Amino acid sequence: MQSEAPLMRASYLKESVGLLDHLPPEQADKVRELVPAQILQEVQEATKVDWLPLDHDIVFTDVLGQVLGERGVRDLARDAMIRAASGTLLKPFINSAVKLFGLSPKGILRLSKQFWRAVYRNCGQIMTVQDEPRLAHVVFESLARQVIDSPMYRASMLGTLEGVLKICQVEGSATLEEMDRASGKLVLAVRWLARGKTLEEE
């Protein structure tokens, strides 16, 4: 019988943990000290196609928040997304989006359902609503309770979306616009500028 527990693809978790090597040694050592050794061992020993408990990523992200703060969590999640986009898990989706829609946040976000299914299992549903040429709302329904209950994990989701903007070579931001804990609904807004424009010019 297939498990209904929320799961995450091991390859993405490996990317996140691997980014510790790019932190100042004292911060990386503190994170490794606080994250249970069993979790780090399971991530290390898993193959890239394995599924691991989502709770592993929640614990890891919450510890990152203790050590780095919310901005640090967002930055690390952004960098993990950028690295994953060039790996075997997400690169095919990125290439397909670029081929179909060009290199744009709008194009990549249109494939957000496929991204979500590649990385998460039993964690809820996702859809993207394109409201304006450079504004999109990413809507999550029936999200795993662990995600709703973790401010740092929600921050990491915003960082992931900011990673999409970096991949598309545009400036912008992601913000939390709506959250309903009872239903597991989360709405994140993604705004970006025309390529070549900077925030200072707006």
C-alpha positions in Angstrom: 0.0 0.0 0.0 1.4 3.4 -1.0 2.2 5.8 1.8 0.0 8.9 2.1 2.6 10.7 4.2 4.0 14.0 2.6 7.2 13.2 0.7 9.9 15.1 -1.0 12.3 14.0 -3.8 15.7 13.3 -2.3 17.6 15.1 -5.1 16.1 18.4 -4.2 16.9 17.9 -0.5 20.5 17.0 -1.5 20.8 20.3 -3.3 19.6 22.2 -0.2 22.0 20.4 2.1 24.8 20.7 -0.4 24.5 24.5 -0.2 25.8 24.4 3.3 29.2 24.1 1.8 28.8 27.6 0.5 28.0 29.1 3.9 30.6 30.5 6.3 32.0 27.5 8.1 30.7 28.5 11.5 27.1 28.8 10.2 27.3 25.5 8.3 28.7 23.7 11.3 26.0 25.1 13.5 23.3 23.9 11.1 24.8 20.4 11.0 25.0 20.4 14.8 21.3 21.2 15.2 19.8 19.0 12.5 19.4 15.4 13.8 22.2 13.3 12.5 19.8 10.6 11.3 18.2 13.1 8.9 21.5 14.2 7.4 22.5 10.5 7.0 19.3 9.6 5.3 19.7 12.5 2.8 23.3 11.5 2.2 22.5 7.9 1.6 19.4 8.3 -0.5 19.6 8.1 -4.3 18.4 11.2 -6.3 15.2 9.4 -7.3 14.2 8.4 -3.8 11.4 10.0 -1.8 12.1 11.1 1.7 9.7 12.4 4.4 8.8 16.1 3.9 9.4 16.4 7.6 13.2 16.1 6.9 13.1 19.3 4.8 10.8 21.0 7.4 13.3 20.3 10.2 16.3 21.3 8.0 14.6 24.6 7.0 13.5 25.4 10.6 17.1 25.0 11.7 18.3 27.2 8.9 15.9 29.8 10.2 17.5 29.6 13.7 21.0 30.1 12.3 20.5 32.3 9.2 17.2 34.1 9.8 14.3 34.4 7.4 16.4 36.3 4.7 19.1 33.7 4.9 16.5 30.9 4.4 15.1 32.7 1.3 18.5 33.2 -0.2 19.4 29.6 0.3 16.1 28.4 -1.2 16.7 30.7 -4.2 20.1 29.3 -4.7 18.9 25.7 -4.4 16.3 26.4 -7.1 18.9 27.8 -9.4 21.1 24.8 -8.9 18.2 22.3 -9.3 17.2 24.0 -12.6 20.5 22.8 -14.1 20.1 19.2 -12.7 18.4 16.1 -14.0 15.2 16.7 -11.9 14.1 20.1 -13.1 16.2 20.9 -16.2 13.8 19.1 -18.6 10.9 21.2 -17.3 12.9 24.4 -17.6 14.0 23.5 -21.2 10.4 22.7 -22.1 9.1 26.0 -20.7 11.8 28.0 -22.5 11.0 26.1 -25.8 7.3 26.7 -25.5 7.1 30.2 -23.9 10.6 31.7 -24.0 12.8 32.5 -21.0 10.2 34.2 -18.8 8.7 33.8 -15.3 5.3 33.5 -17.0 6.5 30.5 -19.0 8.2 28.7 -16.2 5.3 29.3 -13.8 2.9 27.8 -16.3 4.6 24.5 -15.7 4.5 24.8 -11.9 2.2 21.8 -11.6 4.8 19.6 -13.3 7.5 21.1 -11.0 5.5 20.4 -7.9 4.7 16.8 -8.9 8.4 16.2 -9.6 9.5 17.4 -6.2 6.6 16.7 -3.8 4.1 13.9 -3.2 1.0 13.9 -1.0 1.7 17.6 -0.2 -1.3 19.3 -1.8 -2.1 20.9 -5.2 -0.8 23.9 -7.0 -2.0 26.2 -9.7 -0.7 29.5 -11.2 -3.0 32.4 -12.1 -1.5 35.0 -14.5 -3.1 38.2 -13.5 -1.0 40.8 -15.4 1.9 40.6 -17.8 4.4 40.7 -14.9 2.3 39.5 -12.0 1.3 35.9 -11.2 -0.3 34.3 -8.2 0.8 30.8 -7.2 -2.1 29.1 -5.4 -1.6 26.1 -3.2 -4.6 24.1 -2.0 -4.7 21.4 0.8 -1.1 22.0 1.6 0.6 19.7 4.1 0.0 21.0 7.6 3.7 21.0 8.3 4.2 23.6 5.5 1.4 25.9 6.8 2.8 25.7 10.4 6.4 26.6 9.5 7.1 30.3 8.9 10.6 29.4 7.7 9.3 26.8 5.2 6.9 29.4 3.8 9.9 31.8 3.5 11.8 29.1 1.6 8.9 28.8 -0.9 9.2 32.5 -1.5 12.9 32.1 -2.0 12.2 29.3 -4.5 10.0 31.6 -6.6 12.7 34.3 -6.4 15.0 31.6 -7.8 12.7 31.4 -10.8 13.1 35.1 -11.4 16.9 34.8 -11.2 16.8 31.9 -13.7 14.8 34.2 -16.1 17.3 37.0 -15.6 14.8 39.5 -14.3 14.4 41.4 -11.0 11.4 41.1 -8.8 10.0 39.6 -5.6 7.7 37.0 -4.1 5.3 37.8 -1.3 2.7 36.0 0.9 -0.7 37.3 0.1 -3.1 34.8 1.7 -3.0 31.9 4.1 -5.8 29.8 5.5 -4.5 27.2 8.0 -7.8 25.3 8.2 -8.0 24.6 4.5 -4.3 24.5 3.8 -4.6 27.3 1.2 -1.6 29.5 0.5 -1.4 32.3 -2.1 2.0 33.7 -3.1 2.3 36.6 -5.5 5.3 36.9 -7.9 6.1 40.3 -9.4 8.9 41.0 -11.8 10.2 43.8 -14.1 10.9 43.7 -17.8 14.3 42.2 -18.5 17.0 44.8 -18.3 15.0 47.0 -15.8 16.2 47.3 -12.2 14.2 48.1 -9.1 16.0 51.5 -8.8 14.6 52.4 -12.2 11.0 51.7 -11.3 
